[in-house]
Amino acid sequence: MKFISNLTPPIKFILILLSLSPSGSFSQNASEIIKKADELMRAKSSYTELNMKIIKPNWTREMSMKVWALEPHYALIYITAPARDKGTVTLKRKNEVWNWLPSAQKVIKIPPSMMLQSWMGSDFTNDDLVRESSVINDYTHKIIGEEKIEGYDCYKIQLTPKPDAGVVWSKIITWIAKDSYLQPLTEYYDEENKVVKKFVGSELKTMDGRKIFTHWEMIPVDKPGNKTIMDYNKIQFNIKIDESFFSEQNMKKVR
């Protein structure tokens, strides 16, 4: 899940654009920036504890969870609170997603027809969990400007889907800080070239030796009064974990 594997180390990488022409090499540098930003939000493996707050016009819901991830294909999310949801587990294995519902004592595989539905009532979809690593492989990248966002001097980069990419966005525009590769803002566009949702990062903290944003908001532009907030409480990078951990059997045992 896209909202569950956002893990990244501060990388001291200097990108020099002087003397570069706005041709292939310029585009290649955009891809390097995207890759560094993606690496900043990830690790080969990780363990995360976070709180999620789902805000709707008429109600608010809060959850706490633990997340284990083995990039880029495996993730397991265990809900620890509230009491009525405790023990609920979501498992991602490559392009497939399962839910364990302790109240029903059932493991349910999410069919393709439900991949675009909301995950746990949030502004993230089941598809977000599966496709979180596609920003590098499924898109071409181009620097389209430079702007200051929330005090960060940023590259403004457009991601355009490759012809054979099975993605839902017509384009993505992201702002990446030049000196730290932090992403304070990302916008997702539909086929009509309209912004559908915004992903906003803030509250820079050091966790397990890395400076990362620990407060994230997913804001659907077409749904006023709706947003999903994630606050990271603990992150451990490059933990020892094997593919066998991410199994249907372990969904019922993990704590």
C-alpha positions in Angstrom: 0.0 0.0 0.0 0.8 3.1 -1.2 0.2 4.8 2.1 2.0 2.2 4.1 5.7 1.9 2.4 6.7 5.7 2.3 10.3 5.2 3.8 13.4 7.2 2.7 17.0 8.1 3.7 18.4 11.6 3.2 20.8 11.2 0.3 23.6 13.7 -0.3 23.4 13.8 -4.0 24.3 16.9 -6.0 22.6 17.3 -9.4 24.3 19.8 -11.7 22.2 21.0 -14.6 24.7 23.6 -15.9 25.7 23.1 -19.5 22.9 20.5 -20.1 20.6 21.0 -23.1 16.8 20.5 -22.7 17.0 17.2 -24.7 17.5 13.6 -23.8 20.0 14.2 -21.0 17.6 16.7 -19.4 14.9 14.0 -19.3 17.4 11.5 -18.0 18.2 13.8 -15.1 14.5 14.1 -14.3 14.4 10.3 -14.0 17.4 10.4 -11.7 15.7 12.9 -9.5 12.5 10.8 -9.4 14.6 7.7 -8.5 16.4 9.5 -5.7 13.1 10.8 -4.3 11.6 7.3 -4.5 14.6 5.9 -2.7 14.2 8.5 0.0 10.8 7.2 0.8 11.7 3.5 0.7 14.1 0.9 1.9 14.7 -2.7 0.9 12.6 -3.6 3.9 10.9 -1.7 6.7 8.7 -1.8 9.8 6.4 1.2 10.5 4.0 2.2 13.2 1.6 5.0 12.2 -1.8 6.6 12.8 -4.4 7.2 10.1 -7.2 9.7 10.3 -10.0 9.6 7.8 -12.0 12.8 7.5 -15.4 13.1 5.8 -17.9 15.9 5.9 -20.1 14.0 8.4 -17.7 11.7 10.3 -14.1 11.1 11.3 -12.4 7.8 11.8 -9.0 7.1 13.4 -6.9 3.9 13.1 -3.5 2.8 14.3 -1.5 0.2 12.5 1.8 -1.7 12.0 3.2 -2.2 8.6 5.9 -4.6 7.4 7.3 -4.2 3.9 9.7 -5.9 1.6 10.1 -3.7 -1.5 8.7 -3.5 -4.0 6.3 -6.5 -4.0 5.3 -7.3 -0.4 3.5 -5.5 2.4 1.5 -6.6 5.4 -0.7 -4.1 7.4 -2.0 -5.0 10.8 -4.7 -2.8 12.4 -4.0 -2.3 16.2 -6.9 0.2 17.0 -9.7 0.9 17.4 -10.9 -2.2 19.1 -13.6 -3.1 16.6 -11.0 -3.2 13.8 -8.1 -4.7 15.8 -6.6 -7.7 14.1 -7.8 -6.8 10.6 -4.9 -7.5 8.2 -4.2 -6.5 4.6 -1.6 -8.4 2.6 -0.1 -7.4 -0.7 1.9 -9.9 -2.7 3.0 -8.5 -6.0 -0.2 -7.6 -7.9 -2.7 -9.2 -5.5 -4.3 -8.1 -2.3 -6.0 -10.0 0.5 -7.9 -9.0 3.6 -8.1 -11.0 6.8 -11.3 -10.2 8.8 -11.0 -11.7 12.3 -14.7 -11.0 13.1 -15.7 -13.3 10.2 -12.7 -15.5 10.4 -12.2 -15.2 6.7 -9.5 -14.4 4.2 -10.9 -12.5 1.3 -9.0 -11.9 -2.0 -9.7 -8.5 -3.6 -11.0 -9.1 -7.1 -9.9 -6.9 -10.0 -13.3 -5.2 -10.1 -12.7 -3.8 -6.5 -9.1 -2.6 -6.9 -10.2 1.0 -7.4 -12.4 0.9 -4.3 -11.4 2.7 -1.1 -9.0 0.9 1.3 -10.6 0.9 4.9 -12.7 3.9 4.0 -9.7 6.1 3.3 -8.7 8.2 0.2 -6.3 5.4 -0.8 -7.5 2.6 -3.0 -6.6 -1.1 -3.1 -4.9 -0.3 -6.4 -2.7 2.2 -4.7 -1.2 -0.6 -2.6 -0.3 -2.6 -5.7 1.0 0.1 -8.0 3.1 2.2 -5.5 6.4 1.4 -7.2 5.3 2.3 -10.8 6.5 5.9 -10.8 9.9 4.8 -12.0 9.0 2.0 -14.5 5.6 3.1 -15.8 6.2 6.7 -16.5 8.6 9.0 -18.5 9.9 12.0 -16.5 10.5 15.6 -17.5 11.5 18.7 -15.6 8.9 21.4 -16.4 10.0 24.1 -14.0 11.3 25.1 -10.7 9.2 26.4 -7.8 9.3 27.1 -4.1 6.8 24.9 -2.2 6.4 25.4 1.6 9.9 26.9 1.8 11.6 24.2 -0.3 13.3 25.0 -3.6 11.9 22.3 -5.8 12.1 20.8 -9.3 8.7 20.6 -10.8 8.6 17.2 -12.7 5.9 15.8 -14.9 5.4 12.1 -15.1 3.7 10.8 -18.3 2.5 7.2 -18.6 4.3 5.0 -21.1 2.1 3.7 -23.9 1.9 0.1 -22.5 1.6 1.1 -18.8 -1.5 0.0 -17.0 -2.0 3.1 -14.9 -5.0 5.2 -14.0 -3.5 8.7 -14.2 -3.1 10.7 -17.3 -0.1 12.4 -15.7 1.4 13.1 -12.3 3.1 16.4 -11.3 5.5 16.3 -8.4 7.6 18.9 -6.6 11.0 17.5 -5.3 13.3 19.5 -3.1 16.7 20.1 -4.8 18.8 19.6 -1.7 17.0 16.7 0.0 14.7 15.0 -2.5 11.8 15.5 -0.2 8.4 15.7 -1.9 6.2 18.3 -0.3 3.5 18.1 -3.0 2.3 15.6 -5.7 -0.7 16.1 -7.9 -2.6 13.3 -9.8 -4.5 14.1 -13.0 -7.4 12.3 -14.7 -8.0 11.8 -18.5 -9.6 15.3 -18.7 -6.4 16.8 -17.4 -8.0 17.8 -14.1 -6.3 17.4 -10.7 -8.1 14.5 -8.9 -6.1 14.4 -5.7 -3.1 15.9 -4.0 -0.6 14.2 -1.7 1.1 16.7 0.7 4.0 16.0 3.0 5.2 18.0 6.0 6.7 17.8 9.6 10.3 16.8 8.9 11.8 14.5 11.5 14.7 12.1 11.8 13.7 8.5 12.1 16.2 5.7 12.2 18.9 8.0 10.9 16.9 9.5 8.0 15.2 12.9 7.6 11.8 12.3 6.2 8.3 13.9 6.2 6.3 12.2 8.9 2.9 13.9 8.3 1.1 13.1 5.0 -2.3 14.2 3.7 -4.1 12.7 0.7 -6.7 15.3 -0.4 -9.3 14.4 -3.1 -9.9 17.7 -4.9 -13.3 16.7 -6.2 -14.6 15.8 -2.7 -14.6 18.9 -0.5 -14.2 18.2 3.2 -12.6 14.8 2.6 -9.0 13.9 3.3 -6.8 11.1 4.8 -4.0 12.0 7.2 -1.1 9.7 8.1 1.3 10.4 10.9 4.4 8.1 11.3 5.4 7.3 14.9 8.2 4.8 14.3 10.1 3.6 11.3 12.9 0.9 11.2 14.7 0.5 7.9 16.3 -2.5 6.3 15.0 -5.0 8.9 15.6 -8.7 8.5 12.4 -10.2 7.0 11.8 -12.9 4.4 9.2 -13.3 1.7 7.6 -16.2 3.7 6.5 -13.6 6.3 4.0 -12.3 3.7 1.7 -15.3 3.6 -2.0 -15.9 4.0 -1.2 -18.1 7.0 0.7 -15.4 8.7 -2.2 -12.9 8.3 -3.9 -14.8 11.1 -0.9 -15.0 13.4 0.9 -11.6 13.1 0.6 -9.2 16.1 
